[in-house]
Structures are given as C-alpha cells and as structure tokens.
Amino acid sequence: GRGQFFEGVAKISRIAIYNVDVGGAEECSKCKAGHFSIGPTKACEPCPVGHFSEVTDDKKPGPTNCTPCPVDTFAPVRGSPTCRPCGANSKAPKGSAQCTSEFTMPAGQGHQEGETYDMSRVPSVIGPIMLPASEFAVPAEPEADDEDEDEDEDEEEPPEERGLYLSLNEVLVAKVSGRVASEAAHPVQCIGTYACVAPVAEGAKAPVQPASSYAVPPEYALESVHGKSLSVGATRGFQDLPDWLSEYKALSSFDSSGVLWRAGGGVTVVFSDGGPCKGSTKWTTHLHMVCDKTQEDSDPTYLSMCGDKECSEVDGECTRHILWETKYGCPVCSLSSFVELGTACSRGFRNVSFEYAQECFGGMALPGDQTRVRCTVNLNNMFTTADKVAMGFMGLMAVIVIGILAERALLYKRLYSQYRNMELNGGPSRAQAPADDGL
C-alpha cells in the first residue's frame, strides 16, 4: 500500500488485497430481509418500493432478488421486509407502493350505486391535531444511570405538546426536521405509516415528505415504541360513517319527476395496524370525514365523546376518533350529481340550465347554461298525474255520451225504416197517420 507518516501515525491512501478468490473477507454476510445482493462481490441493496424480500432459512443464502408485492398489498418504502395488506375498499395492483386513494363505496347505508370518493384531492398531510396530554400514551425510554444527578431533579418538566399527523395519500416520514421539538424525538416509529403522534414544535404545520432514496433500517419494526413518537396507523381503509354519527349521514329523497336529491354523508378513513397499545392490540385511528362542500379550510377535531358515550366505550381503549367536516368528505361529482332545468319548448327551442342535485366535490364540473336548445313538444311531460287522471275521466264520459247518442240514432233510423215500409205497402197516408205515440 501507499501512505504517509506523520509523527508515528500512518495515513493509508490506497490498499489492495491479493491471493484471495473473491474479495478480502473470509466469509460473506447474508443480506437481511428487505435487502438483496446479486453476487458475492456486491453489497446488499434495499428492495425498491412495491417489492420485498424475506429470509426464511438461516442455512440458505440471503436474498438475491426482490419479489413484487401481491395484488392488494403494498410496500411504501425501500427495504421493506414484507408487504402490508390494503385496507377495506382499497385496492392495489401487483408491485404497488401505495393502495388506491380513489374508491367506490358499496351501495346502501346512505351511499348510491357507483358513488366514488377520491382522497388524492386531500392535502398531503393533515395536522398537527393537538391531543390531550393523556392520549396515545407512549412508554417512556429506559432512564440511564447517572451518578451526578442535579439537585432539582424533583422538579417536573411541563408536558410536551404532542400532535397527531395523518396522511390520506403518501406515508409519513421518519424525521420531520424543523417541524417537531427535535429530530431525536422523532425516530423510526413513523416511517411508512399513515398516522403518527409526535411532539410538536412551536409554529409546526406538517411533516415534510421523505427523500426518495431513504431506506428503512434493517431493525425497523412497526411494533417499536422507543422514543416520544408513536405509529397509530400503518394501513389505510375506508368504511361508512358509524351509527353514532347518524346526524351527519346522507339525507336523500326523490321528487315527483324522479330526480334524486341528496345532501350530507361522508366516509370514515380507518388507520389500523399501529404500534402496540395493550397486549396484542394495536393502535387504530378513525378519521370521520363528513361531507360539507362549504368548508374550505376547516380543521379536524379530536373526539372524546362518541355520541352519548365515551369513545373508549364504543370501540375500546386503543381506538381514537377524529371528526372533520370538509369538502373532501363529499363524493366525486358525476353526471348523476346534476339535474337539468329548462324552459318550456317554444317553436322548437328552449333554454337549459343545471343545478346540483347531490352534494359533491371535484370530478365533473357543473355544466354551463345553454340557450336555444332544439326541442320537440312532449305531451306526456306537459301534464301532471292529476291532470292525466282528470283527462282520462273526461274521455270516459265522452265515450259514454257518444255511445248513448249512437244508440239513439240507430233506434230512430230503424223506426223510420219501418214507417217507410208501411207507406210502400199501402198503409195509411201521411194525412191519415195515427196520432203520435211519443216516438
């Protein structure tokens, strides 16, 4: 090798190893789960997003490639040892880094056939939603032994403000530099999660997105809770609003012309598979998004009461509830969301305008007004049901009257024919005709 010596210290600038088959190590280390290597001379690389690798047998070589995530599963960060399942009403093709943000709710329970929601319209991160100090309690880190304890050790520090960060599209970050109290207070617990509790710095708005090159450390696990941050949801699904929010559920009715009018409603976003809460139960967060298209910049509200009960009595102590009245809780606008209003057809033309029949947001825009639209007179649409019944009754009466008149006409025709026959057969003359008998 080559190098320089400075007062008994050697600085090596180049080194080479000879007389070995491959490299200078006596044996190779096996790649850990979530990583792979294409040969013994190559370093282990993290699997790309949408892929995973696992170590099933210590006696076999480490992973040499990564496997795409199966359908309806996803791996949102590099170096994933497994793929996570998509939540309810969410899908993903093979090899996905995220599950779909656009979904269709099943018909019924206040949802119409084909009613679609799109979470990609929601801002990247929601929060911080300020939490009571007692909520989402995080186990404290083990205290280190310190012989030189301060005299004021009994003085309690004020509790740190902690906030809930939610993402409805991309996963949250490992560190939120400048947005929380300190980077050290926000370790790997929130990597790749959709919901996370973290200490909040003054003026904090939201975490920043991670660099695309960031890889999950091999020791990463969602179950880890060391530090002051906590995952409260690593998967994301969608379901109907709960029954105790019945006042916010959709109100719909059909008018006399068959048009469906609908307002309100919404969906619940379920963030599940968070960090450990009690025993084998993990933290779950429910974000109840209520449709209100007038709410542009509303803030979510933390709920302690779910209807007339405490939320811990509704879904257990490991589930927390957030209420958000927002336009993003409305279904995507489609053609069925509008009703056509128009003037009467006159001389083959009429004016047409449109109105929202169903509360919606995004998607198809409200069609503009149209003038002098060609039309034809449709008599069926000119009369109401009552008009049609009255006209039917009048028609029936007309038929009866016509029948009576026709019967009278036939009777007089027959009598006249008999009278003519009597004259032709030498019957009494007109002057000698018998007196009128009333016929």
C-alpha positions as CSV (number, residue, x, y, z in Angstrom):
1,G,0.0,0.0,0.0
2,R,0.9,3.6,-0.2
3,G,0.7,6.2,2.5
4,Q,2.3,9.0,4.5
5,F,3.8,9.0,8.0
6,F,3.2,12.0,10.4
7,E,5.0,11.7,13.8
8,G,4.4,7.9,14.1
9,V,0.9,8.0,12.6
10,A,0.3,6.3,9.2
11,K,-2.3,7.7,6.8
12,I,-3.2,5.0,4.2
13,S,-4.4,6.4,0.9
14,R,-4.6,3.2,-1.0
15,I,-4.8,-0.5,-0.1
16,A,-5.1,-3.8,-2.1
17,I,-5.5,-7.4,-1.1
18,Y,-4.1,-10.2,-3.2
19,N,-4.2,-14.1,-3.4
20,V,-7.9,-14.4,-2.5
21,D,-10.6,-15.8,-4.7
22,V,-13.3,-13.0,-4.3
23,G,-12.7,-10.0,-2.1
24,G,-10.7,-9.9,1.2
25,A,-13.2,-11.3,3.7
26,E,-13.0,-14.9,4.9
27,E,-16.8,-15.3,4.6
28,C,-19.7,-13.2,3.3
29,S,-22.6,-11.8,5.4
30,K,-26.1,-12.7,4.4
31,C,-28.4,-9.9,3.3
32,K,-31.1,-9.2,5.7
33,A,-34.8,-9.2,5.0
34,G,-35.8,-6.3,2.7
35,H,-32.4,-6.3,1.0
36,F,-30.7,-8.3,-1.7
37,S,-27.4,-8.8,-3.5
38,I,-26.8,-10.2,-7.0
39,G,-23.4,-11.7,-6.2
40,P,-20.8,-12.3,-3.5
41,T,-18.8,-9.2,-4.5
42,K,-21.8,-6.9,-4.3
43,A,-23.1,-5.0,-1.3
44,C,-26.6,-5.6,-0.1
45,E,-29.1,-3.1,-1.6
46,P,-32.6,-2.3,-0.2
47,C,-35.5,-3.6,-2.2
48,P,-37.3,-0.9,-4.2
49,V,-40.8,0.3,-3.2
50,G,-43.5,-2.2,-4.1
51,H,-41.1,-5.1,-3.5
52,F,-39.9,-7.1,-0.6
53,S,-37.5,-9.9,0.3
54,E,-37.5,-12.3,3.3
55,V,-35.1,-14.6,5.0
56,T,-36.9,-18.0,5.6
57,D,-33.9,-20.3,6.4
58,D,-30.7,-19.4,8.1
59,K,-28.9,-22.2,6.3
60,K,-29.8,-20.9,2.8
61,P,-28.1,-17.9,1.1
62,G,-29.6,-14.5,1.6
63,P,-32.0,-12.9,-0.9
64,T,-30.6,-12.4,-4.4
65,N,-33.6,-10.5,-5.7
66,C,-36.8,-8.9,-4.5
67,T,-40.4,-10.1,-5.1
68,P,-43.2,-7.7,-6.2
69,C,-45.9,-7.3,-3.7
70,P,-49.0,-9.4,-4.4
71,V,-52.3,-7.9,-5.6
72,D,-54.0,-5.7,-2.9
73,T,-50.8,-5.4,-0.9
74,F,-48.2,-2.6,-0.9
75,A,-44.7,-1.7,0.3
76,P,-44.4,2.1,0.6
77,V,-40.7,2.4,1.4
78,R,-37.5,0.9,0.2
79,G,-36.1,-2.0,2.2
80,S,-39.5,-3.5,3.2
81,P,-39.2,-7.0,4.7
82,T,-42.9,-7.7,4.0
83,C,-45.9,-6.2,2.1
84,R,-48.8,-4.8,4.0
85,P,-52.4,-5.6,3.1
86,C,-54.6,-2.8,1.8
87,G,-57.5,-1.7,4.0
88,A,-61.2,-2.1,3.4
89,N,-62.5,-0.8,0.0
90,S,-58.9,-0.1,-1.1
91,K,-57.1,-1.9,-4.0
92,A,-53.6,-2.2,-5.4
93,P,-52.2,-4.0,-8.5
94,K,-49.2,-6.2,-8.2
95,G,-45.9,-4.5,-7.2
96,S,-47.6,-1.4,-5.7
97,A,-46.0,1.2,-3.4
98,Q,-49.4,2.5,-2.4
99,C,-53.0,1.4,-2.3
100,T,-55.6,3.3,-4.3
101,S,-56.8,6.6,-3.0
102,E,-59.9,6.5,-5.2
103,F,-62.6,4.1,-4.2
104,T,-66.3,3.3,-4.6
105,M,-68.4,2.6,-1.5
106,P,-70.9,-0.3,-1.7
107,A,-74.4,0.8,-2.4
108,G,-76.7,1.1,0.6
109,Q,-76.2,2.7,4.0
110,G,-76.6,6.2,2.6
111,H,-74.4,5.5,-0.5
112,Q,-75.7,5.4,-4.1
113,E,-74.6,2.9,-6.7
114,G,-71.3,3.9,-8.2
115,E,-70.7,6.7,-5.6
116,T,-66.9,7.4,-5.8
117,Y,-64.6,9.2,-3.3
118,D,-61.1,10.4,-4.1
119,M,-58.6,11.0,-1.3
120,S,-55.9,12.2,-3.7
121,R,-57.5,15.6,-3.5
122,V,-56.8,15.9,0.2
123,P,-53.6,17.9,1.2
124,S,-50.6,15.7,1.6
125,V,-50.5,15.8,5.4
126,I,-53.2,16.8,8.0
127,G,-52.1,18.1,11.3
128,P,-50.9,18.6,13.8
129,I,-54.2,17.8,15.5
130,M,-53.4,18.7,19.1
131,L,-54.1,16.0,21.6
132,P,-54.7,15.9,25.4
133,A,-51.6,15.0,27.3
134,S,-53.1,11.7,28.4
135,E,-54.0,10.5,24.9
136,F,-51.9,8.0,22.9
137,A,-49.6,7.4,25.9
138,V,-46.1,6.3,24.8
139,P,-43.9,4.2,27.0
140,A,-41.0,6.1,28.4
141,E,-37.5,5.3,27.4
142,P,-35.4,3.5,30.0
143,E,-33.6,6.0,32.2
144,A,-29.8,5.9,32.2
145,D,-27.9,5.6,35.5
146,D,-26.4,9.0,36.3
147,E,-24.3,9.4,39.5
148,D,-24.2,13.2,39.1
149,E,-27.9,13.9,39.5
150,D,-29.0,17.5,39.6
151,E,-30.3,18.9,42.8
152,D,-33.5,20.0,41.1
153,E,-34.3,16.5,39.8
154,D,-37.7,16.5,41.6
155,E,-38.9,19.4,39.5
156,E,-41.3,18.2,36.9
157,E,-40.9,19.5,33.4
158,P,-44.0,20.8,31.7
159,P,-45.6,18.1,29.4
160,E,-44.6,18.2,25.8
161,E,-47.3,19.2,23.4
162,R,-48.0,16.2,21.1
163,G,-49.9,16.2,17.9
164,L,-51.5,13.7,15.6
165,Y,-50.3,13.8,11.9
166,L,-52.4,12.0,9.3
167,S,-51.8,11.3,5.6
168,L,-54.5,10.0,3.3
169,N,-52.2,9.5,0.3
170,E,-48.5,9.0,0.9
171,V,-46.9,7.6,4.0
172,L,-45.4,9.8,6.7
173,V,-41.7,10.4,7.3
174,A,-39.1,9.2,9.7
175,K,-37.9,12.7,10.7
176,V,-39.7,16.0,10.5
177,S,-36.8,18.4,10.8
178,G,-37.9,21.8,11.9
179,R,-41.5,20.7,12.5
180,V,-41.2,18.9,15.8
181,A,-39.3,19.5,19.0
182,S,-36.2,17.7,17.8
183,E,-35.1,15.1,15.3
184,A,-34.1,12.8,18.1
185,A,-37.6,12.9,19.4
186,H,-39.0,11.5,16.2
187,P,-37.2,8.2,15.4
188,V,-38.2,5.5,13.0
189,Q,-41.6,4.7,14.5
190,C,-43.4,6.8,11.8
191,I,-41.5,5.6,8.8
192,G,-44.1,4.4,6.2
193,T,-47.1,5.0,8.4
194,Y,-50.3,6.9,7.7
195,A,-50.9,8.1,11.2
196,C,-48.3,9.2,13.8
197,V,-48.2,11.0,17.1
198,A,-45.1,13.3,17.6
199,P,-44.0,16.2,19.8
200,V,-45.0,19.5,18.2
201,A,-42.7,22.4,17.9
202,E,-44.0,26.0,18.1
203,G,-45.4,27.0,14.8
204,A,-45.4,23.5,13.4
205,K,-47.6,22.9,10.4
206,A,-46.9,19.4,9.0
207,P,-44.1,16.9,8.4
208,V,-42.1,17.0,5.2
209,Q,-42.0,14.1,2.8
210,P,-39.0,11.8,2.9
211,A,-36.3,11.7,0.3
212,S,-36.9,9.0,-2.4
213,S,-33.6,7.5,-1.6
214,Y,-34.4,6.8,2.1
215,A,-34.4,3.1,3.0
216,V,-35.8,1.5,6.1
217,P,-33.2,0.4,8.6
218,P,-33.0,-3.4,8.9
219,E,-34.0,-3.2,12.6
220,Y,-37.2,-1.3,11.7
221,A,-40.4,-2.7,13.1
222,L,-43.8,-1.1,13.5
223,E,-44.0,-2.6,17.0
224,S,-41.1,-0.5,18.2
225,V,-42.2,2.3,20.6
226,H,-39.0,3.6,21.9
227,G,-38.8,7.4,21.9
228,K,-41.6,10.0,22.1
229,S,-43.3,9.2,18.8
230,L,-45.8,6.5,18.0
231,S,-47.4,4.9,15.0
232,V,-51.2,4.9,15.3
233,G,-51.9,3.5,11.9
234,A,-49.8,1.8,9.2
235,T,-52.6,0.7,6.9
236,R,-55.5,2.7,5.4
237,G,-59.0,1.6,4.6
238,F,-62.4,3.2,4.1
239,Q,-65.9,2.4,5.5
240,D,-69.2,4.1,6.2
241,L,-69.8,6.6,8.9
242,P,-70.7,4.9,12.2
243,D,-74.2,4.8,13.5
244,W,-73.5,7.3,16.4
245,L,-72.8,9.9,13.7
246,S,-76.3,9.4,12.2
247,E,-76.9,13.2,12.2
248,Y,-74.2,13.5,9.6
249,K,-75.4,10.7,7.3
250,A,-76.7,11.4,3.9
251,L,-80.3,12.6,3.5
252,S,-81.8,11.7,0.2
253,S,-85.3,11.8,-1.5
254,F,-86.9,11.6,-4.9
255,D,-89.1,14.4,-6.2
256,S,-92.2,14.0,-8.4
257,S,-90.1,13.9,-11.6
258,G,-87.9,11.1,-10.3
259,V,-84.8,13.3,-9.5
260,L,-82.7,12.1,-6.5
261,W,-81.8,15.0,-4.2
262,R,-79.0,14.2,-1.7
263,A,-77.0,16.1,0.9
264,G,-74.5,15.3,3.7
265,G,-73.0,11.9,4.2
266,G,-69.3,11.1,4.2
267,V,-66.8,8.3,4.9
268,T,-64.6,7.0,7.7
269,V,-60.9,6.5,7.0
270,V,-59.6,3.7,9.2
271,F,-55.9,3.8,10.0
272,S,-55.1,0.5,11.6
273,D,-52.1,-1.8,12.5
274,G,-50.3,0.9,14.6
275,G,-47.9,0.5,17.4
276,P,-48.8,-1.7,20.4
277,C,-51.4,-0.4,22.8
278,K,-52.4,-3.1,25.2
279,G,-51.2,-6.7,24.9
280,S,-51.6,-7.8,21.3
281,T,-54.0,-4.9,20.5
282,K,-52.6,-2.2,18.3
283,W,-53.5,1.4,18.0
284,T,-56.2,2.4,15.5
285,T,-57.3,5.9,14.4
286,H,-60.7,6.7,12.8
287,L,-61.0,9.9,10.7
288,H,-64.7,10.6,10.2
289,M,-64.9,12.8,7.1
290,V,-68.3,14.5,6.9
291,C,-69.4,16.0,3.5
292,D,-69.8,19.8,3.7
293,K,-68.8,21.5,0.4
294,T,-68.9,24.9,2.1
295,Q,-66.0,24.0,4.4
296,E,-62.8,25.1,2.6
297,D,-60.2,25.2,5.3
298,S,-61.8,23.6,8.3
299,D,-59.7,21.8,11.0
300,P,-60.2,18.2,12.3
301,T,-61.5,17.9,15.9
302,Y,-60.4,15.3,18.4
303,L,-63.4,13.5,19.9
304,S,-63.6,12.3,23.5
305,M,-67.3,11.5,23.2
306,C,-68.8,9.3,20.5
307,G,-72.5,10.1,20.6
308,D,-73.7,9.8,24.2
309,K,-70.8,7.6,25.3
310,E,-67.1,8.0,25.8
311,C,-65.2,6.8,22.7
312,S,-63.3,4.3,24.8
313,E,-66.6,2.5,25.5
314,V,-67.6,2.4,21.7
315,D,-64.5,0.9,20.1
316,G,-62.2,0.1,23.0
317,E,-59.3,2.0,24.6
318,C,-57.0,1.5,21.7
319,T,-59.1,3.4,19.1
320,R,-59.2,7.1,18.8
321,H,-61.7,9.2,16.8
322,I,-61.3,12.4,14.8
323,L,-64.2,14.4,13.2
324,W,-63.6,16.5,10.1
325,E,-66.4,18.4,8.4
326,T,-64.9,19.1,5.0
327,K,-65.5,19.2,1.2
328,Y,-63.1,16.3,0.9
329,G,-65.6,14.1,2.5
330,C,-68.0,14.5,-0.4
331,P,-68.3,12.1,-3.3
332,V,-66.8,13.0,-6.7
333,C,-69.2,14.8,-8.9
334,S,-70.6,12.9,-11.9
335,L,-73.4,13.4,-14.4
336,S,-75.9,12.0,-12.0
337,S,-74.9,14.7,-9.5
338,F,-76.8,17.4,-11.5
339,V,-80.4,18.0,-12.5
340,E,-81.4,19.6,-15.8
341,L,-83.7,22.6,-15.5
342,G,-85.2,24.1,-18.7
343,T,-87.9,26.4,-20.0
344,A,-90.9,25.1,-21.9
345,C,-90.4,24.2,-25.5
346,S,-91.5,27.1,-27.8
347,R,-91.3,27.0,-31.5
348,G,-88.8,24.1,-31.4
349,F,-86.3,25.8,-28.9
350,R,-85.8,26.2,-25.1
351,N,-83.2,27.4,-22.6
352,V,-81.4,24.9,-20.3
353,S,-79.6,25.3,-17.0
354,F,-78.2,22.8,-14.4
355,E,-78.3,22.6,-10.7
356,Y,-76.6,20.4,-8.1
357,A,-79.0,17.6,-7.1
358,Q,-76.4,15.9,-4.9
359,E,-73.7,17.4,-2.7
360,C,-70.3,16.6,-4.3
361,F,-66.8,18.0,-4.8
362,G,-64.3,17.7,-7.6
363,G,-64.7,15.5,-10.6
364,M,-67.1,16.7,-13.3
365,A,-67.8,20.4,-13.3
366,L,-71.3,21.9,-13.2
367,P,-72.4,22.2,-16.9
368,G,-73.0,25.8,-18.1
369,D,-76.3,27.3,-19.2
370,Q,-77.4,26.7,-22.7
371,T,-79.7,28.8,-24.8
372,R,-81.9,28.0,-27.9
373,V,-81.6,24.2,-27.5
374,R,-83.6,22.4,-30.1
375,C,-86.6,20.5,-28.7
376,T,-89.8,18.8,-29.5
377,V,-93.1,19.1,-27.6
378,N,-93.6,16.0,-25.5
379,L,-97.2,16.0,-24.4
380,N,-96.5,13.4,-21.8
381,N,-94.4,15.9,-19.9
382,M,-96.9,18.7,-20.2
383,F,-99.4,17.3,-17.7
384,T,-99.2,16.1,-14.1
385,T,-100.6,12.9,-12.9
386,A,-103.7,14.6,-11.6
387,D,-104.2,16.2,-15.0
388,K,-103.9,12.9,-16.7
389,V,-106.4,11.3,-14.3
390,A,-108.9,14.1,-14.9
391,M,-108.4,13.9,-18.7
392,G,-108.9,10.1,-18.6
393,F,-112.2,10.6,-16.7
394,M,-113.4,13.2,-19.2
395,G,-112.5,10.9,-22.0
396,L,-114.5,8.1,-20.4
397,M,-117.5,10.3,-20.0
398,A,-117.2,11.4,-23.7
399,V,-117.2,7.8,-24.8
400,I,-120.4,7.1,-22.7
401,V,-122.2,10.1,-24.2
402,I,-121.1,9.2,-27.7
403,G,-122.4,5.6,-27.1
404,I,-125.8,6.9,-26.0
405,L,-126.1,9.2,-29.0
406,A,-125.1,6.4,-31.3
407,E,-127.8,4.1,-29.8
408,R,-130.5,6.8,-30.2
409,A,-129.5,7.4,-33.8
410,L,-129.8,3.7,-34.6
411,L,-133.2,3.5,-32.9
412,Y,-134.6,6.4,-34.9
413,K,-133.1,5.0,-38.1
414,R,-134.9,1.7,-37.5
415,L,-138.2,3.3,-36.8
416,Y,-138.0,5.5,-39.9
417,S,-137.2,2.4,-42.0
418,Q,-140.4,0.7,-40.6
419,Y,-142.5,3.7,-41.4
420,R,-141.3,3.8,-45.0
421,N,-142.1,0.2,-45.4
422,M,-145.7,0.8,-44.3
423,E,-146.1,3.5,-46.8
424,L,-144.8,1.4,-49.6
425,N,-147.1,-1.5,-48.7
426,G,-150.3,0.6,-48.8
427,G,-150.5,1.6,-45.3
428,P,-152.3,4.8,-44.1
429,S,-151.3,8.0,-45.8
430,R,-149.4,10.7,-44.1
431,A,-152.7,12.6,-43.6
432,Q,-154.4,9.6,-42.0
433,A,-151.5,8.6,-39.9
434,P,-152.3,7.7,-36.3
435,A,-151.7,10.1,-33.6
436,D,-148.1,10.5,-32.3
437,D,-147.4,7.9,-29.6
438,G,-144.5,9.7,-28.3
439,L,-141.9,8.2,-30.6
